Amino acid sequence: MAERRRAKRKSISYYIQVMDSTTNRVIGNLADVSKVGIMIDGRQPLNVNEEVRIRMDTTPDVANVLHIDFIARVRWCKVDDSA
């Protein structure tokens, strides 16, 4: 299958947990990032087109703030049957 992404993605070498800041539920871990999006490895599927309030706690070697908060829209979700 041909790659459809237009923005180059960067793999993350840090363990960064991604949470829903509204419910404080762990969504998963940050897998990669680009100028236009992120990929999260998680255990539960998210609903496509759902808006999620994201919080990522950071460390001093990653950022000079304690956490990053933003609203994200789920563009696609695929369950990994091998997990």
C-alpha positions as CSV (number, residue, x, y, z in Angstrom):
1,M,0.0,0.0,0.0
2,A,1.4,3.4,-0.9
3,E,2.2,5.9,1.8
4,R,-0.5,8.7,1.9
5,R,1.1,10.9,4.5
6,R,2.4,14.3,3.3
7,A,4.3,15.3,6.4
8,K,7.4,13.5,7.5
9,R,7.0,11.7,10.8
10,K,9.6,11.6,13.6
11,S,9.8,8.6,15.9
12,I,9.9,9.4,19.6
13,S,12.7,7.9,21.7
14,Y,11.2,9.1,25.0
15,Y,8.5,7.4,26.9
16,I,5.7,10.0,26.9
17,Q,2.3,9.0,28.3
18,V,-0.7,10.5,26.7
19,M,-3.8,11.2,28.8
20,D,-7.3,12.5,28.3
21,S,-7.2,15.6,30.4
22,T,-11.0,15.7,30.9
23,T,-11.2,12.2,32.4
24,N,-7.5,11.7,33.5
25,R,-7.7,8.4,31.6
26,V,-4.5,7.1,30.0
27,I,-5.0,6.9,26.3
28,G,-1.6,5.4,25.4
29,N,2.0,6.4,24.6
30,L,3.2,8.8,22.0
31,A,4.7,6.9,19.1
32,D,5.6,9.5,16.5
33,V,4.9,13.1,15.6
34,S,4.8,15.3,12.5
35,K,4.0,19.0,11.8
36,V,0.3,18.0,11.4
37,G,-0.3,15.2,13.8
38,I,0.7,12.5,16.3
39,M,0.4,8.8,16.5
40,I,-0.6,7.2,19.9
41,D,-0.1,3.6,20.7
42,G,-3.0,2.6,23.0
43,R,-5.0,-0.4,24.2
44,Q,-8.5,1.0,23.5
45,P,-9.8,2.3,20.2
46,L,-10.8,6.0,19.9
47,N,-13.8,7.2,17.9
48,V,-12.9,8.7,14.5
49,N,-13.8,12.4,14.4
50,E,-13.9,12.6,18.2
51,E,-12.2,15.6,19.8
52,V,-10.0,14.6,22.7
53,R,-8.4,16.9,25.2
54,I,-4.8,15.7,25.4
55,R,-2.3,16.1,28.2
56,M,1.3,14.9,27.8
57,D,3.6,15.2,30.9
58,T,7.1,16.1,29.9
59,T,10.6,16.0,31.5
60,P,13.3,18.7,31.4
61,D,15.2,16.9,28.7
62,V,12.1,17.0,26.4
63,A,10.6,20.5,27.2
64,N,10.9,23.4,29.6
65,V,7.3,23.0,30.7
66,L,5.7,20.4,33.0
67,H,3.1,19.3,30.5
68,I,1.6,20.1,27.1
69,D,-2.2,20.4,26.7
70,F,-4.1,20.6,23.4
71,I,-7.3,19.5,21.7
72,A,-6.9,16.8,19.0
73,R,-9.3,15.3,16.5
74,V,-9.0,11.5,15.9
75,R,-8.4,11.1,12.2
76,W,-8.1,7.3,12.1
77,C,-7.8,4.4,14.4
78,K,-6.7,0.9,13.8
79,V,-6.8,-2.0,16.3
80,D,-3.6,-4.0,16.3
81,D,-4.7,-7.6,16.4
82,S,-1.2,-8.9,17.1
83,A,-1.0,-7.1,20.5
